[in-house]
Amino acid sequence: MQYLHKQQIDGIVDHITDIYRDHPSTMNDIDQALIDNVFMVTMKFDGVDLRGLVNQSHNRPFQVKLRTNAGWNQSLQQTGQRQANPPLHLYLDAFDRFNRYLLTQSFGPNFRRKRHLQPLSYAFIDFPGSRGRRDRGERISRATLLGSGRLHIHAVVAVRPDEGQRCIQSLRHMLNGFDGELKKFGDIRINHFDPNEGLFNLVDYCSKGTQAVDDRYAWGDMYQVFPPEGADSGSLKPKLTIGANSAVMSVDGSR
């Protein structure tokens, strides 16, 4: 089966690979650079108060008015029913909180001044059973998605060369279970890039929930790029358009 959005995935792969293709220290062995610097982060939020987690940040990169379904944050014990889902942006904002923590651990509290050193990350919202639905050519509606229980995040994180390598130690510390603070973000799992699977397959896996949503605008609501483009002026991000010539685009429309 030919999956949707192949060209969008190719564009993301190029965006990540360009980090190492264009740098003198990695340009001669891009495959090794991917092995050394690319990670997959999975975040699950069972039992986590997402709104409370997100509101811990007093200076979020994109200011979004919180809108929640009535009673979603009531406990399962109180309602006796599955929790209704928070709005989609809260999941991406939760990854933003984790990303800020990673940056603080790596660069200190002034990490905003080191934007050019921050990892390039693509975070995608996913839901249980998305791979099976996508592989069978099924699509889930937005309404069904929001009523399907707690969603989760898969993210591809690409650490930059030179001073950006400060993030490697922090990520490995987390990967090896030495960071007790991670539990406040939910169930966090960090894995090294597997060269046997390839970068295209990694991005394809992380974006399978997006691919399975029956909405041509899903790529706009169900992913976020970090650091966000134009963070000081809104939630601008590269556009992933669907069409014959689709690719990852920058906010000014250039490749």
N, C-alpha and C positions, 0 to 999 in steps of 0.2 A: 504493500500500500504506500502511496506517495503522501506524505504528511503535508498539511497546510503550513504555510509560513517558512518554507525551506530557505527562501532568499533572505528573509529576516534573520534567520539563524546564521546563515552565511555572513551577513553583515555584522552580527555580534562577534562571530569568530574573528573576522578581520579586524574589528575594533580592538579586541583583546590582543591579537597577535601583533598588531602594529606597535604596541608598547615595546616589544622585544625586537621586532624587525628593524625599528628605527633607532635603537640604542647601541652604541659601539661595544658595550660589554657583553651584549647578548645576541647581536645580529648574526654572528657566525655559527650559533648553535641554538636556534629557536626552539627546537624540540626539548632540549635540556632546560631551557629557560621556562618553558611551560611546566615541566615536571617540578622544578624548584619553586615556582612562584604562584601557581594557580591552585585554588582550594574550592571545595564545595561546602557551603554552610546550610544546614537544615535547622529550622526553628519550628517547634511545635508548642502550642500554647494552652494545652489542657490545664485547667486550674489557675490560669494566669489572668489577672485583671488587666486587660489590654489598655483600657482607658487610663487606669492608674499608672501603668508603666509609661505610656506615652506622655502623660501630663507631668512626669518627673522632669521633663525637659522644659526649661523656661525660654529657650531660644531655638526653636525648631527651624530647620532650613526652609520649610514651606508651611506657612500658617494656614491651617485648615480648620474651619469651624466643626467641632465634633458633633456628629449626628448619630445617635444610636437607636436601634429598635428598642421599644419600651420593654424593660425588664430583662434585657439580654445578659446583664451582669448579675442577675440573681443566681444563687447557688442551685445546683441540681437537686440538692436535698430539699430546698424550699419549694421548688416548682414541681418536682417529680417528672420533669420532661427535659428533653434535650434543649440546651440553650440555643436561642436564636442567635444568628451571627452578628458580630459587630460590622459596621460598614467596611468596605474593602480597604480604604486608606489607612485604617488603624493597623492592619497587618504590616503594611509597608512602613508606617511610622515606627512600629516596633522594631523592624530591622534597622531603621535609622538610629534608634536608641542603642542597639547592639553595636552598630558601626561606630557611633560616637565613643562608646566605651573602648572599642578596639583602638581608635585613634588616640584617645587620651592615654591609654596604656603604652602606646608606641611613641607618641610625639609630645606628650604632656598636654596641659590645659590650653595651650595656644595653638592647637592643631589646625585651626581655621587659617592661620597664616601660612600653612604648609600644604595648601590644597594641591599643588603640583606633585607632592610626594604621596598623596593618599591613594590607596588601592582603587582600581576601577572595578566596580561591582555592579552586577545585574541581579536584582532580586525579583523573584516571580512568586505570585500567589498560586497555591496548589490546593487540591481537595482530594479526599480519599477516593480511590478508584479511577482517577483521571487517565492513567495510562491505558487501562482496558477500554474505556469509552473512546479515547482517541484512536486506538488501534482498530476498533470495530467501526470507526467512522461515525460514532454517535456524538451528539453535542448536547451540552447541558445548558438550560436557560439561566439567565442571570437570577431570576426569582428562585429557581431550584438551588442554585449555588448558595444563595444567602440563607437558605433554609436547610442546608445539608450538614449542619454541625460546625465545629471549629475547623477552620482552614489552617494551612501552614505555609511556610516560606521555604523555597529553595533558592540559593544564591550562588552565583559564580563570582569568586573574588580573585582578582589578579593583582598581585603585589608588584610595585614598580622597582626598577633597579636603583642602585646608588643608595641615597639616604632613605628611600622608600622601604629598604630592606628591614628597617626597624620593626615593621609589622610582622615579619616572619617569626621572630622570637615570641611575640605575643600570641600569634595563631598557634604555634606549636605548643606553647604553654597550655592553651585552652584545649587543643587536640589531645594532649596527654593527660587531661583531667586535673591539672594543677591549679586551676582558677576557680575557687569556690564561689566567686561573685556571679558566675554565669547562670546559676540556677534562678536568679531573679528575672531572667529573660525567658524562662521556660526551659524546655528540653532542647539543648543546643548540641548539634553533632557536626563535627568538622572533619572533612576527609581530604586527603591529597588528591590532586588530579591523577587519573589513571591513564597513562599514555596508550595502553592497549584499547581503551574505549575511544579515545580521541576527543578533541575539544568540541567538535560538532555534536557528537552524541551526548556530551555533558550538558551543553546548552539545550539540546533537544529534550533531555530528561527534565531539566529544571523548569522548562517552559511548557511541559505537557498539560498542565492545568489550564494555562492560557489558550493553548491550541484546542482544548476540548470545550471551550465556552462558545455558545452559539450567538456570537455577537461580533460583527466586523470591527467594532471599536474596542474589543477586549484587550488588545495590546496596549491601549492607552490607560486602562484602569487597573490592570493586573500585573504591572511591572514598574520598576523604578530603577534609574541609573544613579549610582553614587560615585563620586560626589555629584550632586545634581547640577546641571547646567543652569547658570543664572540664579544661583541659590539666593542671592540677595534681592532678587526682583520677582520671585515666584517659583513655581514648580515646573519650570521649563525642562525639557529633556529631549534627547534625540528621538526623532519620529520614526516609528516602524510602520511603514505603509504597506498595504496589501495590494499587489498588482504585478504586472509583468516585469517592471523594472524596480521593484521594491528593494530597499537596502536600509542600513542604519544611516540616518542623516543627522547632522548637527542642527542646533537650534536656528542657525542662520540659513539652513537649507543646503549646505555643502556636504560633501561626502566625508 
